[in-house]
Amino acid sequence: MMKQPTCSPGNGSEFDGEFLHNITRELLRDTRLSQTLTNVVIPTFDLKTQKPVIFSNYKVSRTCIH
């Protein structure tokens, strides 16, 4: 069962993200932002730095790389 995050001021989260990382890797496999058909914005939060991180394909080249 997934470990629930603990919200205690000053202590940070106890959730390490391993479960979410594994599920995401299983679903997306080798899919990259450059392969999306529309513009995509993925808001995330870095648990180590305690700062938001935003992934976007706004400036990603649409050329095909093999």
Distance bins in CASP14 RR format, pairs under 12 A and 6 or more apart:
PFRMAT RR
TARGET T0000
AUTHOR 0000-0000-0000
RMODE 2
METHOD distances of the structure
MODEL  1
1 19 0 0 0 0 1 0 0 0 0 0 0
2 14 0 0 0 0 0 1 0 0 0 0 0
2 15 0 0 0 0 1 0 0 0 0 0 0
2 16 0 0 0 0 0 1 0 0 0 0 0
2 17 0 0 0 0 1 0 0 0 0 0 0
2 18 0 0 0 0 1 0 0 0 0 0 0
2 19 1 0 1 0 0 0 0 0 0 0 0
2 20 0 0 0 0 1 0 0 0 0 0 0
2 21 0 0 0 0 0 1 0 0 0 0 0
2 22 0 0 0 0 0 1 0 0 0 0 0
2 23 0 0 0 0 1 0 0 0 0 0 0
3 13 0 0 0 0 0 1 0 0 0 0 0
3 14 1 0 0 1 0 0 0 0 0 0 0
3 15 1 0 0 1 0 0 0 0 0 0 0
3 16 1 0 0 1 0 0 0 0 0 0 0
3 17 0 0 0 0 1 0 0 0 0 0 0
3 18 0 0 0 0 1 0 0 0 0 0 0
3 19 1 0 0 1 0 0 0 0 0 0 0
3 20 0 0 0 0 0 1 0 0 0 0 0
4 13 0 0 0 0 1 0 0 0 0 0 0
4 14 0 0 0 0 1 0 0 0 0 0 0
4 15 1 0 0 1 0 0 0 0 0 0 0
4 16 0 0 0 0 0 1 0 0 0 0 0
4 17 0 0 0 0 0 1 0 0 0 0 0
4 19 0 0 0 0 0 1 0 0 0 0 0
5 11 0 0 0 0 0 1 0 0 0 0 0
5 12 0 0 0 0 1 0 0 0 0 0 0
5 13 1 0 1 0 0 0 0 0 0 0 0
5 14 1 0 0 1 0 0 0 0 0 0 0
5 15 1 1 0 0 0 0 0 0 0 0 0
5 16 0 0 0 0 1 0 0 0 0 0 0
5 17 0 0 0 0 1 0 0 0 0 0 0
5 19 0 0 0 0 0 1 0 0 0 0 0
5 20 0 0 0 0 0 1 0 0 0 0 0
5 45 0 0 0 0 0 1 0 0 0 0 0
5 47 0 0 0 0 1 0 0 0 0 0 0
6 12 1 0 0 1 0 0 0 0 0 0 0
6 13 1 0 0 1 0 0 0 0 0 0 0
6 14 1 0 1 0 0 0 0 0 0 0 0
6 15 1 0 0 1 0 0 0 0 0 0 0
6 16 0 0 0 0 0 1 0 0 0 0 0
6 47 0 0 0 0 0 1 0 0 0 0 0
7 13 1 0 0 1 0 0 0 0 0 0 0
7 14 0 0 0 0 1 0 0 0 0 0 0
7 15 0 0 0 0 1 0 0 0 0 0 0
8 14 0 0 0 0 1 0 0 0 0 0 0
9 50 0 0 0 0 0 1 0 0 0 0 0
10 50 0 0 0 0 1 0 0 0 0 0 0
11 47 0 0 0 0 0 1 0 0 0 0 0
11 50 0 0 0 0 0 1 0 0 0 0 0
12 45 0 0 0 0 0 1 0 0 0 0 0
12 46 0 0 0 0 0 1 0 0 0 0 0
12 47 1 0 0 1 0 0 0 0 0 0 0
12 48 0 0 0 0 0 1 0 0 0 0 0
12 49 0 0 0 0 0 1 0 0 0 0 0
12 50 1 0 0 1 0 0 0 0 0 0 0
13 45 0 0 0 0 1 0 0 0 0 0 0
13 46 0 0 0 0 0 1 0 0 0 0 0
13 47 1 0 1 0 0 0 0 0 0 0 0
13 48 0 0 0 0 1 0 0 0 0 0 0
13 50 0 0 0 0 1 0 0 0 0 0 0
14 47 0 0 0 0 1 0 0 0 0 0 0
15 21 0 0 0 0 0 1 0 0 0 0 0
15 45 0 0 0 0 0 1 0 0 0 0 0
15 47 1 0 0 1 0 0 0 0 0 0 0
15 48 0 0 0 0 0 1 0 0 0 0 0
16 22 0 0 0 0 0 1 0 0 0 0 0
16 47 1 0 0 1 0 0 0 0 0 0 0
16 48 0 0 0 0 1 0 0 0 0 0 0
17 23 0 0 0 0 1 0 0 0 0 0 0
17 24 0 0 0 0 1 0 0 0 0 0 0
17 25 0 0 0 0 0 1 0 0 0 0 0
17 44 0 0 0 0 0 1 0 0 0 0 0
17 45 0 0 0 0 0 1 0 0 0 0 0
17 46 0 0 0 0 0 1 0 0 0 0 0
17 47 1 0 0 1 0 0 0 0 0 0 0
17 48 0 0 0 0 0 1 0 0 0 0 0
18 24 0 0 0 0 0 1 0 0 0 0 0
18 25 0 0 0 0 0 1 0 0 0 0 0
18 47 0 0 0 0 0 1 0 0 0 0 0
19 25 0 0 0 0 0 1 0 0 0 0 0
19 26 0 0 0 0 0 1 0 0 0 0 0
20 26 0 0 0 0 0 1 0 0 0 0 0
20 27 0 0 0 0 0 1 0 0 0 0 0
20 28 0 0 0 0 0 1 0 0 0 0 0
20 44 0 0 0 0 1 0 0 0 0 0 0
20 45 0 0 0 0 0 1 0 0 0 0 0
20 47 0 0 0 0 0 1 0 0 0 0 0
21 27 0 0 0 0 0 1 0 0 0 0 0
21 28 0 0 0 0 0 1 0 0 0 0 0
21 44 0 0 0 0 0 1 0 0 0 0 0
21 47 0 0 0 0 0 1 0 0 0 0 0
22 28 0 0 0 0 0 1 0 0 0 0 0
23 29 0 0 0 0 0 1 0 0 0 0 0
24 31 0 0 0 0 0 1 0 0 0 0 0
24 42 0 0 0 0 0 1 0 0 0 0 0
24 44 0 0 0 0 0 1 0 0 0 0 0
24 55 0 0 0 0 0 1 0 0 0 0 0
25 31 0 0 0 0 0 1 0 0 0 0 0
28 35 0 0 0 0 1 0 0 0 0 0 0
28 36 0 0 0 0 0 1 0 0 0 0 0
28 40 0 0 0 0 0 1 0 0 0 0 0
28 42 0 0 0 0 0 1 0 0 0 0 0
29 35 0 0 0 0 0 1 0 0 0 0 0
31 37 0 0 0 0 0 1 0 0 0 0 0
31 40 0 0 0 0 0 1 0 0 0 0 0
31 57 0 0 0 0 0 1 0 0 0 0 0
32 40 0 0 0 0 0 1 0 0 0 0 0
32 55 0 0 0 0 0 1 0 0 0 0 0
32 57 0 0 0 0 1 0 0 0 0 0 0
32 60 0 0 0 0 1 0 0 0 0 0 0
32 61 0 0 0 0 0 1 0 0 0 0 0
32 62 0 0 0 0 0 1 0 0 0 0 0
32 64 0 0 0 0 0 1 0 0 0 0 0
32 65 0 0 0 0 1 0 0 0 0 0 0
33 39 0 0 0 0 1 0 0 0 0 0 0
33 40 1 0 0 1 0 0 0 0 0 0 0
33 41 0 0 0 0 1 0 0 0 0 0 0
33 42 0 0 0 0 1 0 0 0 0 0 0
33 54 0 0 0 0 0 1 0 0 0 0 0
33 55 1 0 0 1 0 0 0 0 0 0 0
33 56 1 0 0 1 0 0 0 0 0 0 0
33 57 1 0 1 0 0 0 0 0 0 0 0
33 58 0 0 0 0 1 0 0 0 0 0 0
33 59 0 0 0 0 0 1 0 0 0 0 0
33 60 1 0 1 0 0 0 0 0 0 0 0
33 61 0 0 0 0 0 1 0 0 0 0 0
33 62 0 0 0 0 0 1 0 0 0 0 0
34 40 0 0 0 0 0 1 0 0 0 0 0
34 55 0 0 0 0 0 1 0 0 0 0 0
34 56 0 0 0 0 0 1 0 0 0 0 0
34 57 1 0 0 1 0 0 0 0 0 0 0
34 58 0 0 0 0 0 1 0 0 0 0 0
34 59 0 0 0 0 0 1 0 0 0 0 0
34 60 1 0 1 0 0 0 0 0 0 0 0
34 61 1 0 0 1 0 0 0 0 0 0 0
34 62 1 0 0 1 0 0 0 0 0 0 0
34 63 0 0 0 0 1 0 0 0 0 0 0
34 64 0 0 0 0 1 0 0 0 0 0 0
34 65 1 0 0 1 0 0 0 0 0 0 0
35 57 0 0 0 0 1 0 0 0 0 0 0
35 60 0 0 0 0 1 0 0 0 0 0 0
35 61 0 0 0 0 0 1 0 0 0 0 0
35 62 0 0 0 0 1 0 0 0 0 0 0
35 63 0 0 0 0 0 1 0 0 0 0 0
35 64 0 0 0 0 1 0 0 0 0 0 0
35 65 0 0 0 0 1 0 0 0 0 0 0
36 42 0 0 0 0 0 1 0 0 0 0 0
36 55 0 0 0 0 0 1 0 0 0 0 0
36 56 0 0 0 0 0 1 0 0 0 0 0
36 57 1 0 1 0 0 0 0 0 0 0 0
36 58 0 0 0 0 0 1 0 0 0 0 0
36 60 0 0 0 0 1 0 0 0 0 0 0
36 62 0 0 0 0 1 0 0 0 0 0 0
37 57 0 0 0 0 0 1 0 0 0 0 0
37 62 0 0 0 0 0 1 0 0 0 0 0
38 56 0 0 0 0 0 1 0 0 0 0 0
38 57 0 0 0 0 1 0 0 0 0 0 0
38 58 0 0 0 0 0 1 0 0 0 0 0
38 60 0 0 0 0 0 1 0 0 0 0 0
38 62 0 0 0 0 0 1 0 0 0 0 0
39 55 0 0 0 0 0 1 0 0 0 0 0
39 56 1 0 0 1 0 0 0 0 0 0 0
39 57 1 0 0 1 0 0 0 0 0 0 0
39 58 1 0 0 1 0 0 0 0 0 0 0
39 59 0 0 0 0 0 1 0 0 0 0 0
39 60 0 0 0 0 1 0 0 0 0 0 0
39 62 0 0 0 0 0 1 0 0 0 0 0
40 54 0 0 0 0 0 1 0 0 0 0 0
40 55 1 0 0 1 0 0 0 0 0 0 0
40 56 1 0 0 1 0 0 0 0 0 0 0
40 57 1 0 1 0 0 0 0 0 0 0 0
40 58 0 0 0 0 1 0 0 0 0 0 0
40 60 0 0 0 0 1 0 0 0 0 0 0
41 52 0 0 0 0 0 1 0 0 0 0 0
41 53 0 0 0 0 0 1 0 0 0 0 0
41 54 1 0 0 1 0 0 0 0 0 0 0
41 55 1 0 0 1 0 0 0 0 0 0 0
41 56 1 0 1 0 0 0 0 0 0 0 0
41 57 0 0 0 0 1 0 0 0 0 0 0
41 58 1 0 0 1 0 0 0 0 0 0 0
41 60 0 0 0 0 0 1 0 0 0 0 0
42 52 0 0 0 0 0 1 0 0 0 0 0
42 53 0 0 0 0 1 0 0 0 0 0 0
42 54 1 0 0 1 0 0 0 0 0 0 0
42 55 1 0 1 0 0 0 0 0 0 0 0
42 56 1 0 0 1 0 0 0 0 0 0 0
42 57 0 0 0 0 1 0 0 0 0 0 0
42 58 0 0 0 0 0 1 0 0 0 0 0
43 51 0 0 0 0 0 1 0 0 0 0 0
43 52 1 0 0 1 0 0 0 0 0 0 0
43 53 1 0 0 1 0 0 0 0 0 0 0
43 54 1 0 1 0 0 0 0 0 0 0 0
43 55 0 0 0 0 1 0 0 0 0 0 0
43 56 0 0 0 0 1 0 0 0 0 0 0
44 51 0 0 0 0 0 1 0 0 0 0 0
44 52 1 0 0 1 0 0 0 0 0 0 0
44 53 1 0 1 0 0 0 0 0 0 0 0
44 54 1 0 0 1 0 0 0 0 0 0 0
44 55 1 0 0 1 0 0 0 0 0 0 0
44 56 0 0 0 0 0 1 0 0 0 0 0
45 51 1 0 0 1 0 0 0 0 0 0 0
45 52 1 0 1 0 0 0 0 0 0 0 0
45 53 1 0 0 1 0 0 0 0 0 0 0
45 54 0 0 0 0 0 1 0 0 0 0 0
45 55 0 0 0 0 0 1 0 0 0 0 0
46 52 1 0 0 1 0 0 0 0 0 0 0
46 53 1 0 1 0 0 0 0 0 0 0 0
46 54 0 0 0 0 0 1 0 0 0 0 0
46 55 0 0 0 0 0 1 0 0 0 0 0
47 53 0 0 0 0 0 1 0 0 0 0 0
END
